[in-house]
């Protein structure tokens, strides 16, 4: 007895509908994705486990000192104006465009918070990533 075979149907995957689905998924992911823009200044603050002073390095470093009234000086030289543009141009000139140099911010305890933030903002805009804020060791309370 001989059975007749049924003719096989050609199974094809339609590429046009598949491409449509992929484009719709792509559009969905593009529309639903949220892009955040980081505006923080990323710094590594040193740990103060002991009272030993920071070792002097042979590498040139920049030091921004901020007085109690908010006036700036860079590497011991006073700046004419105490604004972001003046500080940024002085940092750019002193570093000669090298933003890999370490930058130390030394502020008086009575310095307005805005003056310190302005110095950090100038450093961030110029690309300085090695930022350190100096402090003094707290004196123990006397009974």
C-alpha positions as CSV (number, residue, x, y, z in Angstrom):
1,X,0.0,0.0,0.0
2,X,1.4,3.3,-1.1
3,X,0.5,6.4,0.8
4,X,0.4,9.7,-0.9
5,X,2.5,12.3,0.7
6,X,1.0,15.7,1.3
7,X,2.9,18.4,-0.5
8,X,5.0,20.4,2.0
9,X,4.1,24.0,2.5
10,X,7.0,26.4,2.3
11,X,7.4,28.1,5.6
12,X,8.8,31.6,5.2
13,X,9.4,34.3,7.7
14,X,8.3,37.6,6.4
15,X,11.1,40.2,6.9
16,X,8.9,43.2,6.3
17,X,6.7,42.7,9.4
18,X,9.8,41.8,11.4
19,X,11.5,45.0,10.4
20,X,8.4,47.0,11.3
21,X,8.3,45.5,14.7
22,X,12.0,46.2,15.3
23,X,11.5,49.9,14.3
24,X,8.5,50.2,16.6
25,X,10.6,48.8,19.5
26,X,13.4,51.1,18.7
27,X,11.1,54.1,18.6
28,X,9.5,53.0,21.9
29,X,12.9,52.8,23.6
30,X,14.1,56.1,22.3
31,X,10.9,57.9,23.5
32,X,10.9,56.3,26.9
33,X,14.6,56.7,27.7
34,X,15.5,59.5,30.0
35,X,18.8,61.2,29.5
36,X,20.3,62.8,32.6
37,X,23.0,65.3,32.4
38,X,25.4,65.2,35.3
39,X,26.3,68.7,36.5
40,X,28.2,67.7,39.6
41,X,31.8,68.2,40.1
42,X,33.4,64.8,40.8
43,X,36.1,65.1,43.4
44,X,38.1,62.7,45.6
45,X,38.4,64.2,49.0
46,X,41.3,63.0,51.1
47,X,40.6,61.0,54.2
48,X,41.7,62.5,57.5
49,X,42.6,59.4,59.5
50,X,45.6,61.0,61.2
51,X,47.1,64.3,61.9
52,X,50.0,63.9,59.5
53,X,50.5,66.7,57.0
54,X,50.1,66.0,53.3
55,X,53.5,65.2,51.7
56,X,54.9,67.8,49.3
57,X,54.9,66.6,45.7
58,X,57.4,67.5,43.0
59,X,54.4,68.1,40.7
60,X,53.3,71.7,40.4
61,X,50.1,72.4,42.1
62,X,47.7,75.3,42.2
63,X,46.4,76.7,45.5
64,X,43.3,78.9,45.6
65,X,43.1,80.8,48.9
66,X,39.8,82.5,49.9
67,X,39.8,85.1,52.6
68,X,37.0,85.7,55.1
69,X,35.6,88.5,52.9
70,X,35.5,86.2,49.8
71,X,38.5,87.6,48.0
72,X,40.6,85.1,46.0
73,X,44.4,84.6,45.6
74,X,46.0,82.1,43.4
75,X,49.4,80.7,44.4
76,X,49.9,83.7,46.8
77,X,49.0,86.4,44.2
78,X,45.7,88.3,44.9
79,X,43.2,88.5,42.1
80,X,41.8,91.9,41.1
81,X,38.1,90.8,41.1
82,X,36.4,88.1,43.1
83,X,34.2,86.7,40.4
84,X,34.0,83.4,38.4
85,X,35.4,84.9,35.1
86,X,38.5,86.3,36.8
87,X,39.2,83.2,38.8
88,X,38.7,81.0,35.7
89,X,41.0,83.0,33.6
90,X,43.7,83.1,36.3
91,X,43.5,79.3,36.8
92,X,43.7,78.8,33.0
93,X,46.7,81.0,32.7
94,X,48.5,79.6,35.8
95,X,47.9,76.0,34.7
96,X,48.7,76.6,31.1
97,X,45.7,74.5,30.1
98,X,46.9,71.4,32.1
99,X,43.8,70.3,34.0
100,X,45.6,67.3,35.5
101,X,47.4,69.4,38.0
102,X,46.2,69.1,41.6
103,X,44.2,72.0,42.9
104,X,44.0,72.9,46.6
105,X,41.3,75.2,47.9
106,X,42.0,76.8,51.3
107,X,39.2,78.8,52.7
108,X,38.9,80.8,55.9
109,X,36.3,79.4,58.4
110,X,34.2,82.6,58.0
111,X,34.3,82.5,54.2
112,X,30.9,82.7,52.6
113,X,29.8,79.3,51.2
114,X,29.2,80.9,47.8
115,X,32.9,81.9,47.4
116,X,33.9,78.2,47.9
117,X,31.3,77.0,45.5
118,X,32.5,79.6,42.9
119,X,36.0,78.3,43.2
120,X,34.8,74.7,42.8
121,X,32.7,75.7,39.8
122,X,35.7,77.4,38.1
123,X,37.7,74.3,38.6
124,X,35.0,72.1,37.3
125,X,34.5,74.1,34.2
126,X,38.2,74.0,33.4
127,X,38.2,70.2,33.8
128,X,40.2,69.9,37.1
129,X,39.5,66.6,38.7
130,X,42.2,66.4,41.4
131,X,40.6,68.8,43.9
132,X,41.4,69.0,47.6
133,X,40.0,71.2,50.3
134,X,42.3,71.9,53.2
135,X,41.3,72.0,56.8
136,X,43.0,72.2,60.1
137,X,42.7,69.5,62.8
138,X,40.1,70.4,65.4
139,X,41.4,71.2,68.8
140,X,40.0,69.1,71.6
141,X,37.5,70.9,73.9
142,X,39.0,72.0,77.2
143,X,37.1,71.2,80.3
